[in-house]
Amino acid sequence: MPTPTGKITYTHYLYYASPSEWSSNWSDTETLSNGSATSAPLPGGIPLLGTASVTASYSGDSTYGPESTVATFTVTAGTALPFSLSGSPLTIVAGATSGNTSTVTVTPQGGFTGNVYLSCALVSSPAGAIHLPTCNIPASVNITSTAAATAAMTIGSTAPSTVTTTASGAPGRNGRVWNAANGAFLLCGVVLLACCKSSRRRRLWISFGVLFVLGGFIACGGGNSGGGTQTQQIPGTTPGSYAFTVKGAFSANGASQTQVTVSVTIQ
């Protein structure tokens, strides 16, 4: 018969007060290699004291049908975490590019060795905060002995800034000049209309005089232009207290074994 192919799905269950209170807290799917598959022991979390079980389900392939089996066991000890995490609090000025790292310490327990995969995320911020800070942490640290390992979590934030713009011309004044010009032409029209209805030469000369005066006013006013600058303040990251969570796992993007909250204060 050919070597089986396909996948094995492992599911871990915890038993609580009664047989009806079973809860799944971890699952893992592995592809068969040379007819077998192995999963790390309970990478999703350490079981509580008491009865627990792991179900291994085979998907089947073109030759073999699906199958599953259940292994039930009792946990009497060994609930200690494989490692612990701690992180130093941090106070920085918005936009800081130095002194903006928190030291995350990974301390092995119970003889644990191996890679610890790290991730971080912002979990708390002041109400209405803008330009939220970000975090960046190495993907993993390697525990090779009983000594702790450290990783630097870098906090990114946005500094306040100003933007200055230069305006060519003064729109408000130009608008007033053109309004005055329109009014002047209207006045001239009224005066000329009056002149047409009157045969008195004196009124005709007055009308021409008004036209010359208004023409000079428009020429002087229309030739003026202004300019100016406007300064706009752009706020940076909102000052206040923020919280980041750092998680440690047995695999990249795997289930968290333990986590720590790191406090960051933005000034």
JONORCOR-V471968 format. One line per field, one symbol per residue. ss: DSSP state (H for helix, E for strand, - for the rest). psi: psi as a letter, one per 30 degrees, with the letter a starting at -180 (. if undefined). A space follows every 50 residues. Layout:
ss->???
psi->???
This chain:
ss->------EEEEEEEEE------EEEEEEEEEE-E--E-------------E EEEEEEEE--------EEEEEEEEE-------EEEEE--EEE-------- EEEEEEEE-----EEEEEEEEEEE---------EEE---EEEE-----EE EEEEEE----EEEEEEEE--HHHHHHHHHHHHHHHHHHHHHHHHHHH--- HHHHHHHHHHHHHHHHHHHHHHH---EEEEEEEE-----EEEEEEEEEE- -----EEEEEEEEEEE-
psi->klkkaalkkkkkkkkbelffikkkgklkkkkkjhglkkkkjhfflkllka kllkkjkkflafeklllllkjklkjfaggkkfllklkklkklkkgkglgh kkjkkjjlkggklakjklllkkfkllkgklhklllkkkellkjfafklll kjjkkklklllkkkkkkjljeeeeeeeeeeeeeeeeeeeeeeeeeefkgk feeeeeeeeeeeeeeeeeeeeffkllllkkkkkjlakklaklkkkkkklf lkglkkellkkkkkkk.
